[in-house]
Amino acid sequence: MELEKELEQFRQEAQRLKAGRRSGSLPFAQTLRAFAVRYAEHTVAAGGTVTDAAQKLGVSGPTLYEWRKGRPAERSRPKPAAKSGVLVPVRVRERPVGEAEVGPRVVLVSPGGWRVEGLGVEGALQLLGRLEC
């Protein structure tokens, strides 16, 4: 019965960590990963599979397999190489009062979370070119 109570607490914490994210989640604390591994081993000993345990825990099978190997899943996959380590300086200015907006405005949002708003199409293309995207 204690294991079921811990399982429910784990699920709630997993949902909290994943809330509002499009993909992936924040890193799980070591105590949570340790419980997940213990739960997976209990499930396997009872005749289930690691995949069964992952589904009940609310995490992916590959993540649970990595945790069982002793590695956090986020670090197990190679990261894509950065295109350039050079920062590009930009000038930020406010639009003068009364300046009319011309054409559609673009909002750029990166996978890393930075956001650029208020650019015209031409300005967005120039920025993307300088960032080598």
C-alpha positions in Angstrom: 0.0 0.0 0.0 2.9 2.4 0.8 4.2 1.8 -2.8 0.9 2.9 -4.3 0.9 6.1 -2.2 4.5 6.9 -3.3 3.4 6.1 -6.9 0.6 8.7 -6.7 3.0 11.3 -5.3 5.5 10.6 -8.1 2.8 11.0 -10.7 1.7 14.3 -9.3 5.3 15.6 -9.2 5.9 14.4 -12.8 2.7 16.2 -14.0 3.9 19.3 -12.2 7.3 19.2 -13.8 5.8 18.7 -17.3 3.0 21.3 -17.0 3.3 24.0 -19.5 6.1 22.4 -21.5 5.7 21.5 -25.1 8.2 18.6 -24.9 10.4 17.1 -22.3 10.4 18.1 -18.7 12.5 19.6 -16.1 15.1 17.3 -14.6 13.7 15.0 -11.9 15.3 15.1 -8.5 17.5 12.1 -7.6 14.9 11.0 -5.0 12.2 10.8 -7.6 14.5 8.9 -10.0 15.4 6.5 -7.2 11.8 5.8 -6.5 11.1 5.2 -10.2 13.9 2.7 -10.5 12.7 0.9 -7.3 9.2 0.9 -8.7 10.4 -0.5 -12.1 12.3 -3.3 -10.4 9.3 -4.1 -8.3 7.1 -4.3 -11.4 9.6 -6.5 -13.2 9.9 -8.8 -10.2 6.1 -9.1 -10.2 6.1 -10.2 -13.9 5.6 -6.8 -15.6 7.9 -4.9 -17.8 9.9 -1.7 -17.5 7.5 -0.2 -20.1 4.5 -1.1 -17.9 6.2 0.7 -15.0 7.0 3.7 -17.1 3.4 4.0 -18.2 2.2 3.8 -14.6 4.8 6.4 -13.5 3.9 8.8 -16.4 7.4 8.9 -17.9 8.8 7.5 -21.1 10.2 4.0 -21.4 13.6 5.3 -22.6 13.8 7.7 -19.7 13.2 5.0 -17.2 15.7 2.7 -18.9 18.3 5.4 -18.6 17.5 6.0 -15.0 18.0 2.3 -14.3 21.4 2.5 -15.9 22.2 5.3 -13.5 22.2 8.2 -16.0 19.8 11.1 -16.1 17.9 10.7 -19.4 18.5 14.4 -20.3 22.2 13.9 -20.5 22.2 10.5 -22.2 21.4 11.8 -25.7 24.1 13.8 -27.6 23.2 17.4 -27.9 23.2 18.9 -31.4 26.4 21.0 -32.1 25.9 24.7 -32.0 26.2 26.4 -35.4 28.3 29.2 -34.1 29.8 30.1 -30.8 29.9 33.8 -31.8 27.3 36.2 -30.3 25.9 38.8 -32.7 25.5 42.2 -31.2 22.1 43.8 -31.8 20.7 47.3 -31.3 17.4 47.6 -29.4 15.4 50.7 -29.7 11.9 51.9 -29.0 9.7 52.9 -31.8 9.2 56.7 -31.8 5.7 57.8 -30.9 3.6 58.2 -34.0 5.7 56.0 -36.2 3.3 53.9 -38.3 3.6 50.2 -38.4 4.2 49.0 -42.0 3.3 45.5 -42.9 2.9 42.4 -40.7 4.9 42.0 -37.5 6.8 38.8 -36.7 7.5 37.1 -33.3 10.5 34.8 -33.2 10.6 32.2 -30.4 13.7 30.0 -30.0 13.7 26.4 -28.7 15.8 27.8 -25.9 13.0 30.2 -24.9 14.3 33.6 -26.0 11.7 35.7 -27.8 12.0 38.7 -30.2 8.9 40.7 -31.0 8.0 43.6 -33.2 10.1 42.8 -36.2 8.9 43.2 -39.7 9.4 40.4 -42.1 12.6 42.0 -43.5 14.0 42.5 -40.0 13.2 39.0 -39.0 15.0 37.6 -42.1 18.0 39.8 -41.4 18.2 38.5 -37.7 17.8 34.9 -38.8 20.5 35.4 -41.4 22.9 36.8 -38.8 22.1 34.0 -36.4 22.8 31.5 -39.2 19.4 29.8 -38.8 
